[in-house]
Amino acid sequence: MSNHADKIAVLGAGSWGTALASLLARHGHPTVLWGRDAAMVEAIDQRHENTRYLPGIPLPESLRATTDLAAAVKDAAWILVVVPSHAFGETVRALAPLRPADAGVAWATKGFEPGSGRFLHEVAREVLGSDVPLAVVTGPSFAKEVTQGLPTAITVHGDAPDFAQQVADAMHGPAFRAYTGDDMVGAELGGAMKNVLAVATGVADGMQLGLNARAGLITRGLNEMLRLAAAIGAKPETLMGLAGLGDLVLTCTGDLSRNRRLGLALGRGQTLTDAVREIGQVVESVQTADEVMRQARRHGIDLPISDRVRAVLHGEQTPEEGLRALLAREQKPEYPDTLFK
């Protein structure tokens, strides 16, 4: 069990890293946030505001921030990595020699390792070795709302129950429910794949195709998640829970979602370059769509919505062509073979 004297290091001072560090500090944990950008780190440490990613939202005065990775992780009871998926590998590699001997490593990064398509727990395990407890923090959670103290529920899946519990205990509080589980691969699949599907619903909404179309895309998108989950050995209930369905609904319907906003812009006829520039933060779906389809091909699974999103993001199809291709698919049973074997 965690106690309130435990120091926690949070790596990554973007909106989500700042939100989680702020939550942990509010819950009475000595928390240090590490970031690369000296001006932003100073604003968080001295003025208690992340002026770039969460402007106007006051952060706890007890939250410290630094650009010194060694200082951030020194004496930490556990470490939470919250960097974009493309920076995950290098961050964990930089952390490995500095990690205190008994500190577990959790992450709230969603996505795959670029290029290899590996799940992040595979990357972490390879870099950190077999005896470091690992956990993934995921679920339907917009950073801005968490920082404002609005009610949120997430889930922590780990390969060591004690460590998953330690992370969940530290996060759990009056407006923040933290559940636990042991299906890291399912939790990571849901967190990554929902970003791709949010682009599809954003495109449909940008084209003003209506609420029926949105609900249809979310439901058939969940079906794609469940089929891929079954193939990789994840538990279906993980994808029906906060890590899958919860995050999918939030990201597909909430306008704070960068991936949904990307889809909206594309559906309204904007170019990908203009849309990404306008959003001004990392949009994970562009990379993740490739990795999802790589997984699908590896397991011989047809994922029509994810595949169309990938084609649109690569400029191989317009949103209209992608949608026409989906609508032209042949009639078939909703569940040709049962998922819940």
C-alpha atoms as a printed R data frame, in Angstrom:
    type eleno elety resid chain resno       x       y       z
1   ATOM     1    CA   MET     A     1   0.000   0.000   0.000
2   ATOM     2    CA   SER     A     2   1.210   3.488  -0.754
3   ATOM     3    CA   ASN     A     3   1.594   5.991   2.035
4   ATOM     4    CA   HIS     A     4   1.506   9.731   1.735
5   ATOM     5    CA   ALA     A     5   5.255  10.164   2.187
6   ATOM     6    CA   ASP     A     6   5.921   8.328  -1.104
7   ATOM     7    CA   LYS     A     7   7.584  10.515  -3.711
8   ATOM     8    CA   ILE     A     8   6.241  10.038  -7.236
9   ATOM     9    CA   ALA     A     9   8.044  11.126 -10.404
10  ATOM    10    CA   VAL     A    10   5.919  11.981 -13.450
11  ATOM    11    CA   LEU     A    11   7.819  12.165 -16.753
12  ATOM    12    CA   GLY     A    12   6.301  14.355 -19.457
13  ATOM    13    CA   ALA     A    13   4.917  17.846 -18.876
14  ATOM    14    CA   GLY     A    14   2.276  17.861 -21.619
15  ATOM    15    CA   SER     A    15  -1.411  18.226 -20.787
16  ATOM    16    CA   TRP     A    16  -1.938  14.660 -19.509
17  ATOM    17    CA   GLY     A    17   1.361  14.434 -17.594
18  ATOM    18    CA   THR     A    18   0.586  17.756 -15.918
19  ATOM    19    CA   ALA     A    19  -2.985  16.667 -15.121
20  ATOM    20    CA   LEU     A    20  -1.873  13.407 -13.459
21  ATOM    21    CA   ALA     A    21   1.005  15.059 -11.570
22  ATOM    22    CA   SER     A    22  -1.425  17.702 -10.340
23  ATOM    23    CA   LEU     A    23  -3.886  14.982  -9.228
24  ATOM    24    CA   LEU     A    24  -1.180  13.091  -7.298
25  ATOM    25    CA   ALA     A    25   0.027  16.307  -5.637
26  ATOM    26    CA   ARG     A    26  -3.562  17.200  -4.674
27  ATOM    27    CA   HIS     A    27  -3.824  13.774  -3.029
28  ATOM    28    CA   GLY     A    28  -0.892  14.663  -0.767
29  ATOM    29    CA   HIS     A    29   1.950  12.840  -2.556
30  ATOM    30    CA   PRO     A    30   5.276  14.672  -2.971
31  ATOM    31    CA   THR     A    31   5.232  14.819  -6.783
32  ATOM    32    CA   VAL     A    32   7.925  15.974  -9.210
33  ATOM    33    CA   LEU     A    33   7.076  16.578 -12.871
34  ATOM    34    CA   TRP     A    34   9.880  16.277 -15.425
35  ATOM    35    CA   GLY     A    35   9.792  18.053 -18.797
36  ATOM    36    CA   ARG     A    36  12.265  19.112 -21.464
37  ATOM    37    CA   ASP     A    37  11.003  22.656 -22.040
38  ATOM    38    CA   ALA     A    38  12.759  24.869 -19.449
39  ATOM    39    CA   ALA     A    39  10.340  27.806 -19.757
40  ATOM    40    CA   MET     A    40   7.273  25.585 -19.342
41  ATOM    41    CA   VAL     A    41   8.816  23.687 -16.424
42  ATOM    42    CA   GLU     A    42   9.632  26.980 -14.698
43  ATOM    43    CA   ALA     A    43   6.045  28.222 -15.187
44  ATOM    44    CA   ILE     A    44   4.714  25.025 -13.581
45  ATOM    45    CA   ASP     A    45   7.232  25.118 -10.716
46  ATOM    46    CA   GLN     A    46   7.086  28.851  -9.931
47  ATOM    47    CA   ARG     A    47   3.742  30.139 -11.242
48  ATOM    48    CA   HIS     A    48   1.754  26.906 -10.803
49  ATOM    49    CA   GLU     A    49   0.351  26.938 -14.324
50  ATOM    50    CA   ASN     A    50   1.064  24.981 -17.505
51  ATOM    51    CA   THR     A    51   0.698  28.046 -19.715
52  ATOM    52    CA   ARG     A    52   0.989  26.093 -22.966
53  ATOM    53    CA   TYR     A    53  -1.213  23.047 -22.473
54  ATOM    54    CA   LEU     A    54  -3.566  23.932 -19.594
55  ATOM    55    CA   PRO     A    55  -3.657  27.741 -19.566
56  ATOM    56    CA   GLY     A    56  -5.653  29.414 -16.819
57  ATOM    57    CA   ILE     A    57  -5.985  26.300 -14.631
58  ATOM    58    CA   PRO     A    58  -4.160  26.668 -11.283
59  ATOM    59    CA   LEU     A    59  -1.918  23.729 -10.315
60  ATOM    60    CA   PRO     A    60  -1.195  22.684  -6.705
61  ATOM    61    CA   GLU     A    61   1.561  24.773  -5.116
62  ATOM    62    CA   SER     A    62   3.142  21.573  -3.748
63  ATOM    63    CA   LEU     A    63   3.779  20.252  -7.290
64  ATOM    64    CA   ARG     A    64   7.447  20.617  -8.263
65  ATOM    65    CA   ALA     A    65   8.801  20.573 -11.824
66  ATOM    66    CA   THR     A    66  12.322  20.124 -13.196
67  ATOM    67    CA   THR     A    67  14.243  19.548 -16.443
68  ATOM    68    CA   ASP     A    68  16.704  17.290 -14.558
69  ATOM    69    CA   LEU     A    69  15.636  13.665 -15.079
70  ATOM    70    CA   ALA     A    70  18.016  12.260 -12.441
71  ATOM    71    CA   ALA     A    71  16.709  14.698  -9.824
72  ATOM    72    CA   ALA     A    72  13.108  13.942 -10.761
73  ATOM    73    CA   VAL     A    73  13.383  10.173 -10.248
74  ATOM    74    CA   LYS     A    74  15.789  10.210  -7.277
75  ATOM    75    CA   ASP     A    75  14.171   8.441  -4.293
76  ATOM    76    CA   ALA     A    76  10.855   8.027  -6.149
77  ATOM    77    CA   ALA     A    77   8.648   5.206  -4.833
78  ATOM    78    CA   TRP     A    78   7.364   4.754  -8.389
79  ATOM    79    CA   ILE     A    79   7.538   6.491 -11.741
80  ATOM    80    CA   LEU     A    80   4.759   7.466 -14.152
81  ATOM    81    CA   VAL     A    81   5.733   8.001 -17.805
82  ATOM    82    CA   VAL     A    82   3.384  10.307 -19.734
83  ATOM    83    CA   VAL     A    83   5.147  11.181 -22.985
84  ATOM    84    CA   PRO     A    84   3.784  10.706 -26.552
85  ATOM    85    CA   SER     A    85   4.175   7.144 -27.874
86  ATOM    86    CA   HIS     A    86   6.968   8.147 -30.297
87  ATOM    87    CA   ALA     A    87   9.090   9.306 -27.313
88  ATOM    88    CA   PHE     A    88   8.241   6.385 -25.015
89  ATOM    89    CA   GLY     A    89  11.210   4.146 -25.892
90  ATOM    90    CA   GLU     A    90  13.852   6.851 -25.537
91  ATOM    91    CA   THR     A    91  12.320   8.098 -22.269
92  ATOM    92    CA   VAL     A    92  12.306   4.615 -20.706
93  ATOM    93    CA   ARG     A    93  15.884   4.049 -21.917
94  ATOM    94    CA   ALA     A    94  16.986   7.341 -20.305
95  ATOM    95    CA   LEU     A    95  15.121   6.419 -17.119
96  ATOM    96    CA   ALA     A    96  16.503   2.848 -16.809
97  ATOM    97    CA   PRO     A    97  19.938   3.635 -15.288
98  ATOM    98    CA   LEU     A    98  18.463   6.314 -12.965
99  ATOM    99    CA   ARG     A    99  15.501   4.333 -11.590
100 ATOM   100    CA   PRO     A   100  15.637   3.676  -7.822
101 ATOM   101    CA   ALA     A   101  16.126  -0.058  -7.198
102 ATOM   102    CA   ASP     A   102  12.609  -0.867  -5.999
103 ATOM   103    CA   ALA     A   103  10.597   1.674  -8.024
104 ATOM   104    CA   GLY     A   104   7.944   0.261 -10.346
105 ATOM   105    CA   VAL     A   105   7.237   1.981 -13.669
106 ATOM   106    CA   ALA     A   106   3.738   2.885 -14.880
107 ATOM   107    CA   TRP     A   107   2.731   4.838 -17.963
108 ATOM   108    CA   ALA     A   108  -0.294   6.740 -19.221
109 ATOM   109    CA   THR     A   109   0.967   6.849 -22.817
110 ATOM   110    CA   LYS     A   110  -1.410   5.486 -25.459
111 ATOM   111    CA   GLY     A   111  -0.171   4.036 -28.736
112 ATOM   112    CA   PHE     A   112   2.362   1.570 -30.125
113 ATOM   113    CA   GLU     A   113   6.109   1.819 -30.637
114 ATOM   114    CA   PRO     A   114   6.519   3.534 -34.033
115 ATOM   115    CA   GLY     A   115   8.024   1.346 -36.717
116 ATOM   116    CA   SER     A   116   7.889  -1.961 -34.836
117 ATOM   117    CA   GLY     A   117   4.225  -1.807 -33.837
118 ATOM   118    CA   ARG     A   118   5.138  -3.330 -30.471
119 ATOM   119    CA   PHE     A   119   2.948  -2.728 -27.438
120 ATOM   120    CA   LEU     A   120   4.527  -0.319 -24.955
121 ATOM   121    CA   HIS     A   121   4.672  -2.969 -22.206
122 ATOM   122    CA   GLU     A   122   6.892  -5.035 -24.543
123 ATOM   123    CA   VAL     A   123   9.227  -2.048 -24.977
124 ATOM   124    CA   ALA     A   124   9.289  -1.336 -21.222
125 ATOM   125    CA   ARG     A   125   9.908  -4.979 -20.369
126 ATOM   126    CA   GLU     A   126  12.806  -5.238 -22.842
127 ATOM   127    CA   VAL     A   127  14.466  -2.037 -21.585
128 ATOM   128    CA   LEU     A   128  13.856  -2.442 -17.838
129 ATOM   129    CA   GLY     A   129  14.260  -6.205 -17.473
130 ATOM   130    CA   SER     A   130  11.979  -8.870 -16.075
131 ATOM   131    CA   ASP     A   131  11.882  -7.912 -12.382
132 ATOM   132    CA   VAL     A   132  10.560  -4.333 -12.558
133 ATOM   133    CA   PRO     A   133   6.792  -4.172 -11.876
134 ATOM   134    CA   LEU     A   134   4.921  -2.492 -14.752
135 ATOM   135    CA   ALA     A   135   1.452  -0.961 -15.072
136 ATOM   136    CA   VAL     A   136  -0.559   0.965 -17.651
137 ATOM   137    CA   VAL     A   137  -2.956   3.775 -16.646
138 ATOM   138    CA   THR     A   138  -5.767   4.214 -19.159
139 ATOM   139    CA   GLY     A   139  -9.457   5.037 -19.575
140 ATOM   140    CA   PRO     A   140 -11.766   7.890 -20.600
141 ATOM   141    CA   SER     A   141  -9.971  10.958 -19.300
142 ATOM   142    CA   PHE     A   142  -9.502  14.411 -20.792
143 ATOM   143    CA   ALA     A   143  -6.594  16.188 -19.111
144 ATOM   144    CA   LYS     A   144  -8.397  19.507 -18.793
145 ATOM   145    CA   GLU     A   145 -11.319  17.993 -16.855
146 ATOM   146    CA   VAL     A   146  -9.023  16.050 -14.508
147 ATOM   147    CA   THR     A   147  -7.032  19.214 -13.758
148 ATOM   148    CA   GLN     A   148 -10.295  21.055 -13.045
149 ATOM   149    CA   GLY     A   149 -11.223  18.341 -10.542
150 ATOM   150    CA   LEU     A   150 -14.208  17.020 -12.522
151 ATOM   151    CA   PRO     A   151 -15.276  13.381 -11.880
152 ATOM   152    CA   THR     A   152 -13.238  10.794 -13.825
153 ATOM   153    CA   ALA     A   153 -12.860   6.996 -13.789
154 ATOM   154    CA   ILE     A   154  -9.773   5.197 -15.075
155 ATOM   155    CA   THR     A   155  -8.241   1.728 -14.799
156 ATOM   156    CA   VAL     A   156  -4.747   0.538 -13.919
157 ATOM   157    CA   HIS     A   157  -3.675  -2.781 -15.464
158 ATOM   158    CA   GLY     A   158  -0.412  -4.303 -14.261
159 ATOM   159    CA   ASP     A   159   1.572  -7.521 -14.233
160 ATOM   160    CA   ALA     A   160   2.168  -7.276 -10.455
161 ATOM   161    CA   PRO     A   161  -1.091  -6.832  -8.475
162 ATOM   162    CA   ASP     A   162   0.638  -4.999  -5.590
163 ATOM   163    CA   PHE     A   163   2.086  -2.387  -7.923
164 ATOM   164    CA   ALA     A   164  -1.166  -1.837  -9.852
165 ATOM   165    CA   GLN     A   165  -2.835  -1.364  -6.452
166 ATOM   166    CA   GLN     A   166  -0.146   1.103  -5.323
167 ATOM   167    CA   VAL     A   167  -0.685   3.229  -8.454
168 ATOM   168    CA   ALA     A   168  -4.482   3.048  -8.171
169 ATOM   169    CA   ASP     A   169  -4.392   3.952  -4.441
170 ATOM   170    CA   ALA     A   170  -2.299   7.047  -5.136
171 ATOM   171    CA   MET     A   171  -4.656   8.241  -7.896
172 ATOM   172    CA   HIS     A   172  -7.971   7.326  -6.271
173 ATOM   173    CA   GLY     A   173  -9.670  10.279  -4.596
174 ATOM   174    CA   PRO     A   174 -12.911  12.220  -4.124
175 ATOM   175    CA   ALA     A   175 -13.397  12.996  -7.840
176 ATOM   176    CA   PHE     A   176 -11.179  10.312  -9.372
177 ATOM   177    CA   ARG     A   177 -12.008   6.594  -9.357
178 ATOM   178    CA   ALA     A   178  -9.173   4.192 -10.130
179 ATOM   179    CA   TYR     A   179  -9.970   0.545 -10.870
180 ATOM   180    CA   THR     A   180  -7.406  -2.264 -11.301
181 ATOM   181    CA   GLY     A   181  -6.903  -5.180 -13.669
182 ATOM   182    CA   ASP     A   182  -4.250  -7.549 -15.014
183 ATOM   183    CA   ASP     A   183  -4.769  -7.365 -18.802
184 ATOM   184    CA   MET     A   184  -2.050  -4.992 -19.964
185 ATOM   185    CA   VAL     A   185  -2.290  -5.978 -23.624
186 ATOM   186    CA   GLY     A   186  -6.078  -5.407 -23.720
187 ATOM   187    CA   ALA     A   187  -5.784  -2.109 -21.861
188 ATOM   188    CA   GLU     A   188  -3.099  -0.888 -24.269
189 ATOM   189    CA   LEU     A   189  -5.013  -2.037 -27.339
190 ATOM   190    CA   GLY     A   190  -8.107  -0.080 -26.280
191 ATOM   191    CA   GLY     A   191  -6.144   3.063 -25.452
192 ATOM   192    CA   ALA     A   192  -4.374   3.053 -28.811
193 ATOM   193    CA   MET     A   193  -7.123   1.891 -31.131
194 ATOM   194    CA   LYS     A   194  -9.794   4.329 -29.957
195 ATOM   195    CA   ASN     A   195  -7.703   7.168 -31.400
196 ATOM   196    CA   VAL     A   196  -8.043   5.698 -34.903
197 ATOM   197    CA   LEU     A   197 -11.795   5.169 -34.543
198 ATOM   198    CA   ALA     A   198 -12.273   8.713 -33.215
199 ATOM   199    CA   VAL     A   199 -10.994  10.010 -36.555
200 ATOM   200    CA   ALA     A   200 -13.728   8.019 -38.336
201 ATOM   201    CA   THR     A   201 -16.538   9.448 -36.177
202 ATOM   202    CA   GLY     A   202 -15.006  12.912 -36.477
203 ATOM   203    CA   VAL     A   203 -15.007  12.630 -40.275
204 ATOM   204    CA   ALA     A   204 -18.662  11.514 -40.287
205 ATOM   205    CA   ASP     A   205 -19.630  14.407 -37.990
206 ATOM   206    CA   GLY     A   206 -17.565  16.845 -40.070
207 ATOM   207    CA   MET     A   207 -19.528  15.675 -43.116
208 ATOM   208    CA   GLN     A   208 -22.765  16.142 -41.083
209 ATOM   209    CA   LEU     A   209 -23.876  12.558 -41.560
210 ATOM   210    CA   GLY     A   210 -25.933  12.553 -38.373
211 ATOM   211    CA   LEU     A   211 -26.111  10.863 -34.982
212 ATOM   212    CA   ASN     A   212 -27.211   7.467 -36.356
213 ATOM   213    CA   ALA     A   213 -23.995   7.273 -38.382
214 ATOM   214    CA   ARG     A   214 -21.917   8.261 -35.356
215 ATOM   215    CA   ALA     A   215 -23.477   5.545 -33.169
216 ATOM   216    CA   GLY     A   216 -23.046   2.979 -35.945
217 ATOM   217    CA   LEU     A   217 -19.363   3.814 -36.347
218 ATOM   218    CA   ILE     A   218 -18.694   3.672 -32.590
219 ATOM   219    CA   THR     A   219 -20.399   0.276 -32.289
220 ATOM   220    CA   ARG     A   220 -18.731  -1.265 -35.337
221 ATOM   221    CA   GLY     A   221 -15.461   0.278 -34.162
222 ATOM   222    CA   LEU     A   222 -15.854  -1.508 -30.829
223 ATOM   223    CA   ASN     A   223 -16.426  -4.694 -32.819
224 ATOM   224    CA   GLU     A   224 -13.056  -4.150 -34.556
225 ATOM   225    CA   MET     A   225 -11.390  -3.662 -31.151
226 ATOM   226    CA   LEU     A   226 -12.952  -6.880 -29.836
227 ATOM   227    CA   ARG     A   227 -11.892  -8.917 -32.883
228 ATOM   228    CA   LEU     A   228  -8.285  -7.762 -32.661
229 ATOM   229    CA   ALA     A   229  -8.345  -8.262 -28.876
230 ATOM   230    CA   ALA     A   230  -9.490 -11.883 -29.303
231 ATOM   231    CA   ALA     A   231  -6.656 -12.519 -31.765
232 ATOM   232    CA   ILE     A   232  -3.914 -11.163 -29.490
233 ATOM   233    CA   GLY     A   233  -5.188 -12.908 -26.369
234 ATOM   234    CA   ALA     A   234  -6.686  -9.930 -24.527
235 ATOM   235    CA   LYS     A   235  -9.782 -10.305 -22.350
236 ATOM   236    CA   PRO     A   236 -13.002  -9.123 -24.046
237 ATOM   237    CA   GLU     A   237 -14.220  -7.555 -20.778
238 ATOM   238    CA   THR     A   238 -11.204  -5.213 -20.794
239 ATOM   239    CA   LEU     A   239 -12.401  -3.808 -24.128
240 ATOM   240    CA   MET     A   240 -15.989  -3.605 -22.844
241 ATOM   241    CA   GLY     A   241 -14.722  -1.596 -19.857
242 ATOM   242    CA   LEU     A   242 -13.077   1.767 -19.236
243 ATOM   243    CA   ALA     A   243  -9.958   0.968 -21.293
244 ATOM   244    CA   GLY     A   244 -12.016   0.130 -24.392
245 ATOM   245    CA   LEU     A   245 -15.648   1.196 -24.626
246 ATOM   246    CA   GLY     A   246 -15.224   4.023 -22.092
247 ATOM   247    CA   ASP     A   247 -12.294   5.606 -23.865
248 ATOM   248    CA   LEU     A   248 -13.867   4.958 -27.288
249 ATOM   249    CA   VAL     A   249 -17.106   6.789 -26.430
250 ATOM   250    CA   LEU     A   250 -15.225   9.738 -24.912
251 ATOM   251    CA   THR     A   251 -12.793  10.139 -27.792
252 ATOM   252    CA   CYS     A   252 -15.423   9.656 -30.496
253 ATOM   253    CA   THR     A   253 -17.899  12.165 -29.040
254 ATOM   254    CA   GLY     A   254 -15.891  14.693 -27.009
255 ATOM   255    CA   ASP     A   255 -14.591  17.772 -28.803
256 ATOM   256    CA   LEU     A   256 -11.587  17.981 -26.454
257 ATOM   257    CA   SER     A   257 -10.263  14.915 -28.348
258 ATOM   258    CA   ARG     A   258  -7.465  15.820 -30.760
259 ATOM   259    CA   ASN     A   259  -8.205  12.770 -32.895
260 ATOM   260    CA   ARG     A   260 -11.889  13.621 -33.158
261 ATOM   261    CA   ARG     A   261 -10.968  17.210 -34.073
262 ATOM   262    CA   LEU     A   262  -8.640  15.892 -36.775
263 ATOM   263    CA   GLY     A   263 -11.534  13.854 -38.226
264 ATOM   264    CA   LEU     A   264 -13.911  16.834 -38.035
265 ATOM   265    CA   ALA     A   265 -11.411  18.980 -39.962
266 ATOM   266    CA   LEU     A   266 -10.894  16.296 -42.626
267 ATOM   267    CA   GLY     A   267 -14.659  15.775 -42.922
268 ATOM   268    CA   ARG     A   268 -15.081  19.508 -43.538
269 ATOM   269    CA   GLY     A   269 -12.552  19.340 -46.361
270 ATOM   270    CA   GLN     A   270  -9.364  20.559 -44.640
271 ATOM   271    CA   THR     A   271  -6.023  18.988 -45.593
272 ATOM   272    CA   LEU     A   272  -4.247  16.720 -43.095
273 ATOM   273    CA   THR     A   273  -1.299  19.131 -42.818
274 ATOM   274    CA   ASP     A   274  -3.556  22.108 -42.046
275 ATOM   275    CA   ALA     A   275  -5.649  20.121 -39.572
276 ATOM   276    CA   VAL     A   276  -2.632  18.849 -37.602
277 ATOM   277    CA   ARG     A   277  -1.065  22.331 -37.562
278 ATOM   278    CA   GLU     A   278  -4.298  23.851 -36.251
279 ATOM   279    CA   ILE     A   279  -4.585  21.302 -33.409
280 ATOM   280    CA   GLY     A   280  -1.008  22.144 -32.408
281 ATOM   281    CA   GLN     A   281  -0.343  19.012 -30.321
282 ATOM   282    CA   VAL     A   282   0.626  15.419 -31.086
283 ATOM   283    CA   VAL     A   283  -2.227  13.615 -32.867
284 ATOM   284    CA   GLU     A   284  -1.535   9.959 -32.080
285 ATOM   285    CA   SER     A   285  -3.937   8.466 -34.656
286 ATOM   286    CA   VAL     A   286  -1.747   9.211 -37.699
287 ATOM   287    CA   GLN     A   287   0.936   6.843 -36.411
288 ATOM   288    CA   THR     A   288  -1.403   4.437 -34.623
289 ATOM   289    CA   ALA     A   289  -3.525   3.665 -37.700
290 ATOM   290    CA   ASP     A   290  -0.453   2.141 -39.369
291 ATOM   291    CA   GLU     A   291   0.377   0.027 -36.327
292 ATOM   292    CA   VAL     A   292  -3.231  -1.172 -35.854
293 ATOM   293    CA   MET     A   293  -3.329  -2.343 -39.480
294 ATOM   294    CA   ARG     A   294   0.069  -3.994 -39.064
295 ATOM   295    CA   GLN     A   295  -1.375  -5.975 -36.124
296 ATOM   296    CA   ALA     A   296  -4.491  -6.796 -38.174
297 ATOM   297    CA   ARG     A   297  -2.432  -8.141 -41.087
298 ATOM   298    CA   ARG     A   298  -0.234 -10.136 -38.712
299 ATOM   299    CA   HIS     A   299  -3.359 -11.899 -37.394
300 ATOM   300    CA   GLY     A   300  -5.266 -12.003 -40.703
301 ATOM   301    CA   ILE     A   301  -8.164  -9.844 -39.466
302 ATOM   302    CA   ASP     A   302 -10.277  -7.494 -41.571
303 ATOM   303    CA   LEU     A   303 -10.737  -4.091 -39.874
304 ATOM   304    CA   PRO     A   304 -12.625  -2.028 -42.476
305 ATOM   305    CA   ILE     A   305 -13.078   1.197 -40.468
306 ATOM   306    CA   SER     A   306  -9.477   1.293 -39.201
307 ATOM   307    CA   ASP     A   307  -8.226   0.480 -42.702
308 ATOM   308    CA   ARG     A   308 -10.227   3.327 -44.279
309 ATOM   309    CA   VAL     A   309  -8.917   5.754 -41.630
310 ATOM   310    CA   ARG     A   310  -5.350   4.672 -42.426
311 ATOM   311    CA   ALA     A   311  -5.963   5.226 -46.155
312 ATOM   312    CA   VAL     A   312  -7.471   8.691 -45.574
313 ATOM   313    CA   LEU     A   313  -4.606   9.722 -43.248
314 ATOM   314    CA   HIS     A   314  -2.111   8.708 -45.940
315 ATOM   315    CA   GLY     A   315  -3.982  10.644 -48.628
316 ATOM   316    CA   GLU     A   316  -4.795   7.434 -50.545
317 ATOM   317    CA   GLN     A   317  -8.531   8.159 -50.316
318 ATOM   318    CA   THR     A   318 -10.666  11.206 -49.633
319 ATOM   319    CA   PRO     A   319 -13.003  10.946 -46.620
320 ATOM   320    CA   GLU     A   320 -15.929  10.647 -49.075
321 ATOM   321    CA   GLU     A   321 -14.274   7.737 -50.902
322 ATOM   322    CA   GLY     A   322 -13.462   6.021 -47.613
323 ATOM   323    CA   LEU     A   323 -17.053   6.328 -46.468
324 ATOM   324    CA   ARG     A   324 -18.433   5.098 -49.790
325 ATOM   325    CA   ALA     A   325 -16.165   2.053 -49.549
326 ATOM   326    CA   LEU     A   326 -17.530   1.266 -46.065
327 ATOM   327    CA   LEU     A   327 -21.159   1.652 -47.193
328 ATOM   328    CA   ALA     A   328 -20.563  -0.535 -50.254
329 ATOM   329    CA   ARG     A   329 -19.571  -3.547 -48.152
330 ATOM   330    CA   GLU     A   330 -21.804  -6.591 -48.528
331 ATOM   331    CA   GLN     A   331 -24.640  -7.387 -46.117
332 ATOM   332    CA   LYS     A   332 -23.660  -9.955 -43.468
333 ATOM   333    CA   PRO     A   333 -24.459 -11.173 -39.921
334 ATOM   334    CA   GLU     A   334 -23.480  -8.750 -37.156
335 ATOM   335    CA   TYR     A   335 -21.522 -11.480 -35.336
336 ATOM   336    CA   PRO     A   336 -20.622 -14.223 -37.828
337 ATOM   337    CA   ASP     A   337 -18.831 -16.144 -35.078
338 ATOM   338    CA   THR     A   338 -19.035 -15.509 -31.389
339 ATOM   339    CA   LEU     A   339 -16.332 -13.362 -29.774
340 ATOM   340    CA   PHE     A   340 -16.916 -14.668 -26.273
341 ATOM   341    CA   LYS     A   341 -15.711 -18.235 -26.718
